[in-house]
Amino acid sequence: MIKDQFLLDPAITYLNFGSFGACPKIVFDAYQKFQLELERQPVQFMMHTGMKYLNDAQGALAAYIGCDANDVVMVMNPSYAINTIAKALPLNKGDEILTTNLEYGAMDRTWRYYCEKAGAKYVAQQITFPIQSKEQFLNDFWDGCTAQTKVVFISHITSATGLILPIEEICREARRRGLLTIIDGAHVPGQLPLDVAALDADVYVGACHKWMMGPKGASFLFVKREQQHWVDPLLISWGFQSEAPSESTFIDYHQTAGTRDFSSFLAVPFCIEFMKKNNWELVRSHCQKKTIEWANRFKVEFGFQSIAPITDSFIGQMYSMPIKLENPDLLKAILYDQYQIEVPVFKNQKDVFIRFSYQAFNTDEDMQYLFDTLKSLKSKGIFEIGG
Ligand SMILES: Cc1ncc(COP(=O)(O)O)c(C=O)c1O
């Protein structure tokens, strides 16, 4: 059983892989071994061996996401990466950043903070639900583009709504319009095939601690070579005016960040190896099929309007069902405390969603249990159907 290869509590029906991933034992072991090695000889590790491992990890990650190792730097999390970009981006008064109303709240806040400082505008374009097609999405999105738009910021897979967005088309059109593209791919590596170079976004941010199953605190920031010159590091350290410069100023600037435990970065090659060994292409596509199958079953039973077509263009390993209730936290607490089901109940603007994730270790029994539980809670009037 693949679930035995994870550290997850077997008492919990775990249907929220999307929030924080979960580590296979073999990856967590590797992570802890690096931490032990660090503590056995901190100086050797920090100055020499750890640096070599980091270089190797960066190479493995670059090969996995399809870019040159000198264009990607490992960072703590997507928040760190987006903060780096938002702080460094040269914004003028009146400039606009075009985004959607489906972005992750912390990223919205980051952009609003820096836009306010610069007198720029963060334009969260309203996407009409239910989304009928890619074309409709793209029309809604580009309707928000004006002569002041300088940048596109958008999720590749959204958080609360769990939707795959047509990022290839957006990057292509943004290039045609001369706009900078910044893609929040927190949920993508490990859930969708990713070829950063082919996508040709200017900036691509991904988490290794979600669907790649790395330990918490492993993520990446990719910046296209010709854009690297304006990307100041969030933290200035030895990499600036480096006494031993590498061939990439981008790596020098962003990789040195004072004393820290970077063992989570070093575990990333073990995640890649774990996926390879377990035929993750097949696993992932099975999980996507199951997500789609169960999304349809929920839709038939509960009679909601799906927020997007239930197809592999929009749905990966997460599906969000629209519901109506006053207090999302209450339903979340009932599901966890009374039924031991870990599944998030999210608010996105005025809409509320239950989002299930389907990962390798999930089964039809897990889904049936969620299905029966929700059916019973709905019949008791705990929530109504939305959409
Ligand atoms: C779409 C999206 N972007 C960014 C983030 C931020 O990730 P982190 O909290 O690891 O920085 C998340 C977290 O769930 C997310 O879903």
PDBQT file of the ligand as one rigid body, heavy atoms in Angstrom, charges set to zero:
ROOT
HETATM    1  C1  LIG A 401      -1.860  29.275  -5.503  1.00  0.00    +0.000 C 
HETATM    2  C2  LIG A 401      -0.972  29.459  -4.292  1.00  0.00    +0.000 A 
HETATM    3  N1  LIG A 401       0.016  30.355  -4.349  1.00  0.00    +0.000 NA
HETATM    4  C3  LIG A 401       0.859  30.560  -3.319  1.00  0.00    +0.000 A 
HETATM    5  C4  LIG A 401       0.738  29.843  -2.162  1.00  0.00    +0.000 A 
HETATM    6  C5  LIG A 401       1.677  30.157  -1.033  1.00  0.00    +0.000 C 
HETATM    7  O1  LIG A 401       2.383  29.075  -0.605  1.00  0.00    +0.000 OA
HETATM    8  P1  LIG A 401       3.320  29.203   0.693  1.00  0.00    +0.000 P 
HETATM    9  O2  LIG A 401       2.405  29.458   1.853  1.00  0.00    +0.000 OA
HETATM   10  O3  LIG A 401       3.986  27.885   0.763  1.00  0.00    +0.000 OA
HETATM   11  O4  LIG A 401       4.238  30.342   0.475  1.00  0.00    +0.000 OA
HETATM   12  C6  LIG A 401      -0.278  28.890  -2.043  1.00  0.00    +0.000 A 
HETATM   13  C7  LIG A 401      -0.437  28.101  -0.820  1.00  0.00    +0.000 C 
HETATM   14  O5  LIG A 401      -1.273  27.260  -0.656  1.00  0.00    +0.000 OA
HETATM   15  C8  LIG A 401      -1.161  28.702  -3.143  1.00  0.00    +0.000 A 
HETATM   16  O6  LIG A 401      -2.175  27.815  -3.086  1.00  0.00    +0.000 OA
ENDROOT
TORSDOF 0
